[in-house]
Amino acid sequence: METIRIRICLGTACHVLGASQFQHLADHLPASLRDRVQIEWTRCLGLCREYSGQDQPPYVMVNDQVVTRASIPSVLACIRTQAGD
C-alpha cells in the first residue's frame, strides 16, 4: 500500500484562516487509512501567489493535489479519493 503524504501549510494566511484545525486531523482518519497517511507541517507551501481569488487558504497538499479552502471534511474526502476508498 502506498503512503498518502499530507502537507499542511502553516504560513501566515493559512494559519489565520484555520490551518490550526488540522492538529486533530489524525483523530478523524478512518482506521483503515491511519497507517497509510503521513502528516507533515510545513512553514509555507508557497501557494498564495498561485491560487488567488476564489481558491483561498488554508492550503493542504494531499500527495500532489492541492486542497484550497481546506477543512477536515474536504481533506478527508481527498484522502479517500487518493486511497481509492
N, C-alpha and C positions, 0 to 999 in steps of 0.2 A: 504494500500500500504506500502510495506517495504522500509525503508530508505536505500539508497545506500551510503556507507561510503567511502570517498576518503581520503587517507592519502598520502601526498606529502612529500618526503624526502628533507630535507634541509642540509644534510651532505655536507661536502666539495666537494666530487666528483660530487654529484648530482647538487649542486649549480653551480659549474664551467661548467658543461656540459648542463646547460639550465633549471634547475628547476624554475628559476625566471619567465619563460614564463607562469607558471600556476597561477600567481597572477590574471590573467584575465580569468581563466577557467570558472568561473560562468557566465561571459558575453557570452560564447559560448554554454551554455547549452540550449537545446530546452525548450521552455516554459512549455511543458508537463512534464518535469522532474525536473524543478528548485526546486520545493517544496519537492522533494523526495531525493535530494542529499545533503549530509553533507560533507563539505570540511574541512580538518584539515591539518595543517602543523606540521611536526614532526622533531625534531632535527636530527634524523637518524633512518632509518628503519633496519639498520644492514644487508643489503643485499649485500654489496660489496664483502664479502668473499664467499657468497653462489652462487652468479651469477657473474662469471668472464668469461673472453674470449669474446665471441660474445655478450652475454647479458650484456650490459653496462648501466651505469647511463645515464640520471636520472631515478630513480625508483619511481613508483607510485603504491599504492595498491588500488584496486577497490574491496571493500569488502575483500575477501581473495585471490583475483587474483593479481599477480604481473605483472605490465606492465614495461618491460625493454625498454631502449632507448625511453622513453616516450616522446610523443609530444601531443599537444592538440588534433589533429585528432585521434591518437591511443587511448588516454584516453576516448574520446567521443565514439569511437566505442565500447570499453569495457563497458562503462556505458550503452549504448543502448542494448548490449547483456544481461547484468545483469538485465536490466529493462524489457526485453522481447519485445523491440521495433523492 
